[in-house]
Amino acid sequence: MMKDVNELLKKALLVAVGSVSLSMEKSKELIDELVAKGELTVKQGKELNQELSHKAKEKVKAKAHEALDIEPLSPESVFANIDKLSKEQLQQLKAKLDELEAGE
């Protein structure tokens, strides 16, 4: 179940990054076209491109945080699903609990 959630989050993040990347490419093409036509100076084009790049990075970062903002499972939910774990998953859970206890 957790693997499915992780896979879904990865795909959502990749879609967000892809769409921002495509938007950036189109924006750069438009800026280059405006510079070529003389409607923007090269300096203005560079500044606009940097501003758009910064905004795109912020948008990707925000989307990543949004995609990873998952409510933690309640103890009741965890206990209700322990019976569904495989032997390997149970061993991993025990190892994690041992690790957490050692850290206290």
N, CA and C of each residue as an Amber inpcrd file, in Angstrom:
protein
   312
   0.8290000  -1.1910000   0.0000000   0.0000000   0.0000000   0.0000000
   0.8760000   1.2590000   0.0000000   1.8800000   1.2730000   0.8600000
   2.7510000   2.4410000   0.9390000   3.5380000   2.5920000  -0.3580000
   3.8950000   1.4550000  -0.9720000   4.6230000   1.4920000  -2.2310000
   3.7640000   2.1690000  -3.3030000   2.4540000   1.8690000  -3.3060000
   1.5330000   2.4850000  -4.2630000   1.4580000   3.9950000  -4.0510000
   1.4010000   4.4130000  -2.7910000   1.3340000   5.8430000  -2.4760000
   2.6110000   6.5330000  -2.9280000   3.7510000   5.9080000  -2.6490000
   5.0320000   6.4850000  -3.0660000   5.1090000   6.6030000  -4.5800000
   4.6480000   5.5640000  -5.2730000   4.6730000   5.5760000  -6.7330000
   3.7600000   6.6780000  -7.2730000   2.5940000   6.8330000  -6.6680000
   1.6580000   7.8770000  -7.0800000   2.2610000   9.2650000  -6.8460000
   2.9270000   9.4460000  -5.7100000   3.5610000  10.7320000  -5.4170000
   4.6800000  11.0330000  -6.4130000   5.4600000  10.0110000  -6.7430000
   6.5320000  10.2050000  -7.7260000   5.9520000  10.6640000  -9.0600000
   4.8760000   9.9840000  -9.4840000   4.2750000  10.3310000 -10.7650000
   3.7010000  11.7410000 -10.7390000   3.0560000  12.1080000  -9.6430000
   2.4840000  13.4530000  -9.5260000   3.5870000  14.4990000  -9.5730000
   4.6810000  14.2270000  -8.8930000   5.8010000  15.1650000  -8.8780000
   6.4330000  15.2760000 -10.2610000   6.5640000  14.1460000 -10.9550000
   7.1310000  14.1780000 -12.3010000   6.2300000  14.9470000 -13.2610000
   4.9240000  14.8040000 -13.1040000   3.9970000  15.5680000 -13.9420000
   4.1610000  17.0600000 -13.6720000   4.2660000  17.4240000 -12.3910000
   4.4320000  18.8370000 -12.0340000   5.7360000  19.3910000 -12.6050000
   6.8120000  18.6330000 -12.4490000   8.1080000  19.0820000 -12.9620000
   8.0650000  19.1780000 -14.4870000   7.4480000  18.1910000 -15.1190000
   7.3540000  18.1980000 -16.5800000   6.5580000  19.3770000 -17.1020000
   5.4500000  19.6660000 -16.4420000   4.6190000  20.7770000 -16.9200000
   5.3230000  22.1160000 -16.7130000   6.0110000  22.2630000 -15.6070000
   6.7600000  23.5040000 -15.3710000   7.9000000  23.6220000 -16.3740000
   8.5570000  22.5080000 -16.6510000   9.6560000  22.5200000 -17.6150000
   9.1610000  22.9160000 -19.0000000   8.0320000  22.3490000 -19.3980000
   7.4670000  22.6910000 -20.6960000   7.0750000  24.1660000 -20.7450000
   6.4840000  24.6480000 -19.6600000   6.1150000  26.0600000 -19.5910000
   7.3500000  26.9450000 -19.7030000   8.4210000  26.5500000 -19.0490000
   9.6650000  27.3280000 -19.1030000  10.2150000  27.3640000 -20.5280000
  10.1730000  26.2160000 -21.2110000  10.6720000  26.1780000 -22.5840000
   9.8670000  27.1240000 -23.4750000   8.5560000  27.0620000 -23.3430000
   7.6930000  27.9220000 -24.1610000   7.9150000  29.3890000 -23.8170000
   8.0830000  29.6890000 -22.5350000   8.3320000  31.0680000 -22.1120000
   9.6440000  31.5710000 -22.6880000  10.6750000  30.7260000 -22.6440000
  11.9790000  31.1200000 -23.1890000  11.8730000  31.3810000 -24.6880000
  11.1330000  30.5140000 -25.3930000  10.9450000  30.7190000 -26.8310000
  10.2590000  32.0550000 -27.0960000   9.2370000  32.3640000 -26.3110000
   8.5070000  33.6210000 -26.4820000   9.4120000  34.8190000 -26.2000000
  10.1890000  34.7290000 -25.1300000  11.1090000  35.8250000 -24.7920000
  12.1400000  36.0060000 -25.9000000  12.7110000  34.8870000 -26.3930000
  13.6940000  34.9750000 -27.4830000  13.0810000  35.6050000 -28.7310000
  11.8200000  35.2620000 -29.0020000  11.1250000  35.8280000 -30.1560000
  10.9220000  37.3350000 -29.9940000  10.5390000  37.7530000 -28.7840000
  10.3420000  39.1750000 -28.5240000  11.6580000  39.9470000 -28.6340000
  12.7490000  39.3350000 -28.1700000  14.0650000  39.9670000 -28.2850000
  14.4420000  40.0890000 -29.7580000  14.1920000  39.0180000 -30.5220000
  14.5320000  39.0320000 -31.9460000  13.7420000  40.1060000 -32.6980000
  12.5070000  40.3290000 -32.2960000  11.6760000  41.3440000 -32.9530000
  12.0090000  42.7550000 -32.4770000  12.8210000  42.8360000 -31.4410000
  13.1920000  44.1430000 -30.9270000  12.1920000  44.7080000 -29.9400000
  11.2270000  43.9140000 -29.5400000  10.2280000  44.3890000 -28.5810000
  10.7610000  44.3220000 -27.1460000  11.8030000  43.5610000 -26.9550000
  12.4990000  43.5010000 -25.6610000  13.9850000  43.6130000 -25.9410000
  14.7140000  44.2390000 -25.0260000  16.1670000  44.2480000 -25.1670000
  16.6900000  42.9070000 -24.6680000  17.9070000  42.5830000 -25.0300000
  18.5230000  41.3350000 -24.5850000  18.5630000  41.3160000 -23.0500000
  18.9130000  42.4640000 -22.4600000  18.9960000  42.5500000 -21.0010000
  17.6270000  42.2820000 -20.3750000  16.5750000  42.8990000 -20.9290000
  15.2230000  42.6780000 -20.4030000  14.8240000  41.2070000 -20.5620000
  15.1880000  40.6230000 -21.6910000  14.8750000  39.2160000 -21.9350000
  15.5450000  38.3070000 -20.9170000  16.8250000  38.5830000 -20.6170000
  17.5450000  37.7870000 -19.6240000  16.9190000  37.9330000 -18.2420000
  16.5760000  39.1680000 -17.8840000  15.9660000  39.4160000 -16.5770000
  14.6190000  38.7090000 -16.4590000  13.8200000  38.7990000 -17.5060000
  12.5110000  38.1510000 -17.5090000  12.6650000  36.6370000 -17.4340000
  13.6280000  36.1140000 -18.1760000  13.8780000  34.6760000 -18.1670000
  14.3180000  34.2120000 -16.7790000  15.1830000  34.9810000 -16.1140000
  15.6240000  34.6340000 -14.7620000  14.4570000  34.6690000 -13.7810000
  13.6050000  35.6730000 -13.9160000  12.4450000  35.7910000 -13.0340000
  11.4950000  34.6040000 -13.2340000  11.2420000  34.2450000 -14.4840000
  10.3760000  33.1020000 -14.7690000  10.9880000  31.8070000 -14.2510000
  12.2870000  31.6730000 -14.3990000  12.9790000  30.4800000 -13.9100000
  12.8510000  30.3630000 -12.3930000  13.0370000  31.4980000 -11.7150000
  12.9140000  31.5060000 -10.2500000  11.4970000  31.1250000  -9.8300000
  10.5020000  31.7110000 -10.5050000   9.1090000  31.4010000 -10.1730000
   8.7960000  29.9280000 -10.4460000   9.3520000  29.3990000 -11.5190000
   9.1100000  27.9850000 -11.8510000   9.6990000  27.0720000 -10.7830000
  10.9110000  27.3960000 -10.3270000  11.5340000  26.5840000  -9.2690000
  10.7070000  26.6260000  -7.9920000  10.2120000  27.7990000  -7.6630000
   9.3720000  27.9360000  -6.4730000   8.0770000  27.1290000  -6.6220000
   7.5270000  27.1440000  -7.8250000   6.2870000  26.4070000  -8.0770000
   6.5280000  24.9050000  -7.9470000   7.6350000  24.4170000  -8.4900000
   7.9640000  22.9930000  -8.3780000   8.1640000  22.6290000  -6.9110000
   8.8680000  23.4780000  -6.1850000   9.1010000  23.2220000  -4.7700000
   7.7790000  23.1700000  -4.0050000   6.8880000  24.0990000  -4.3120000
   5.5760000  24.1280000  -3.6470000   4.7690000  22.8830000  -3.9930000
   4.7990000  22.4710000  -5.2650000   4.0740000  21.2690000  -5.6830000
   4.6440000  20.0320000  -4.9950000   5.9660000  19.9940000  -4.8400000
   6.5930000  18.8500000  -4.1730000   6.1460000  18.7780000  -2.7230000
   6.1490000  19.9280000  -2.0480000   5.7040000  19.9440000  -0.6540000
   4.2350000  19.5580000  -0.5530000   3.4530000  20.0390000  -1.4980000
   2.0210000  19.7220000  -1.5110000   1.8110000  18.2220000  -1.7340000
   2.5670000  17.6550000  -2.6570000   2.4190000  16.2280000  -2.9660000
   2.8680000  15.3520000  -1.8020000   3.8410000  15.8270000  -1.0520000
   4.3690000  15.0350000   0.0570000   3.6790000  15.3130000   1.3780000
   2.7090000  16.2080000   1.3840000   1.9950000  16.5530000   2.6030000
   0.9060000  15.5150000   2.8610000   1.3010000  14.4290000   3.5130000
   0.3930000  13.3240000   3.7730000   0.0990000  13.2720000   5.2680000
  -1.1500000  13.0340000   5.5730000  -1.5300000  12.8950000   6.9760000
  -0.8820000  11.6310000   7.5430000  -0.3000000  11.6960000   8.7220000
   0.2740000  10.4940000   9.3110000  -0.8410000   9.5070000   9.6730000
  -0.4970000   8.2310000   9.6170000  -1.4660000   7.2110000   9.9760000
  -1.7220000   7.2300000  11.4690000  -2.9450000   6.9670000  11.8370000
  -3.2750000   6.8800000  13.2610000  -2.7930000   5.5340000  13.7820000
  -2.5110000   5.4370000  15.0770000  -2.1030000   4.1380000  15.6420000
  -3.1460000   3.0510000  15.3690000  -4.4160000   3.4180000  15.4320000
  -5.4710000   2.4360000  15.1770000  -5.3640000   1.8850000  13.7560000
  -5.0870000   2.7670000  12.8130000  -4.9580000   2.3560000  11.4210000
  -3.7500000   1.4400000  11.2290000  -2.6610000   1.7640000  11.9030000
  -1.4580000   0.9350000  11.8090000  -1.7440000  -0.4530000  12.3640000
  -2.3410000  -0.5120000  13.5600000  -2.6270000  -1.8030000  14.1770000
  -3.6130000  -2.6160000  13.3440000  -4.5580000  -1.9650000  12.7290000
  -5.5540000  -2.6610000  11.9140000  -4.9270000  -3.2800000  10.6620000
  -3.7990000  -2.7350000  10.2070000  -3.1800000  -3.2190000   8.9710000
  -1.9620000  -4.1110000   9.1910000  -1.5560000  -4.3150000  10.4330000
  -0.3730000  -5.1480000  10.6990000  -0.5810000  -6.5670000  10.1880000
  -1.7840000  -7.0960000  10.3050000  -2.0600000  -8.4640000   9.8540000
  -1.8760000  -8.6260000   8.3480000  -1.8990000  -7.5320000   7.6150000
  -1.7770000  -7.5840000   6.1570000  -0.3300000  -7.5680000   5.6770000
   0.6080000  -7.3680000   6.6040000   2.0190000  -7.2800000   6.2310000
   2.5970000  -8.6590000   5.9410000   3.5110000  -8.6980000   4.9860000
   4.2270000  -9.9410000   4.6840000   5.2840000 -10.1720000   5.7590000
   5.8870000 -11.3610000   5.7470000   6.9450000 -11.6640000   6.7210000
   8.1020000 -10.6770000   6.5830000   8.4500000 -10.3740000   5.3460000
   9.5530000  -9.4260000   5.1010000   9.2060000  -8.0450000   5.6450000
   7.9830000  -7.6070000   5.4130000   7.5570000  -6.3040000   5.9090000
   7.5290000  -6.2820000   7.4350000   7.1050000  -7.3860000   8.0350000
   7.1100000  -7.4780000   9.4980000   8.5370000  -7.4080000  10.0470000
   9.4710000  -8.0590000   9.3560000  10.8740000  -8.0000000   9.7760000
  11.4080000  -6.5740000   9.6650000  11.0290000  -5.8790000   8.5960000
  11.4590000  -4.4930000   8.4230000  10.8670000  -3.6080000   9.5150000
   9.6020000  -3.8630000   9.8620000   8.9460000  -3.1030000  10.9270000
   9.6350000  -3.3480000  12.2600000   9.9440000  -4.6160000  12.5460000
  10.6260000  -4.9400000  13.8030000  11.9970000  -4.2680000  13.8570000
  12.7250000  -4.3020000  12.7450000  14.0450000  -3.6630000  12.6940000
  13.9200000  -2.1600000  12.9450000  12.9140000  -1.5500000  12.3620000
  12.7050000  -0.1110000  12.5520000  12.3510000   0.1990000  13.9960000
  11.4900000  -0.6310000  14.6150000  11.1270000  -0.4270000  16.0130000
  12.3440000  -0.6010000  16.9160000  13.1670000  -1.6160000  16.6260000
  14.4030000  -1.8150000  17.4040000  15.3220000  -0.5990000  17.2710000
  15.4100000  -0.0670000  16.0640000  16.2480000   1.1150000  15.8020000
  15.7280000   2.3190000  16.6000000  14.4180000   2.4970000  16.6020000
  13.8250000   3.6130000  17.3410000  14.0150000   3.4640000  18.8590000
  13.8930000   2.2260000  19.3390000  14.0960000   1.9920000  20.7710000
  15.5430000   2.2410000  21.1730000  16.4780000   1.8700000  20.3210000
  17.8950000   2.0730000  20.6160000  18.2400000   3.5460000  20.6520000
  17.5230000   4.3480000  19.9010000  17.7770000   5.7820000  19.8420000
  17.2520000   6.5420000  21.0340000  16.3900000   5.9270000  21.8190000
  15.8010000   6.6450000  22.9660000  16.7530000   6.7820000  24.1060000
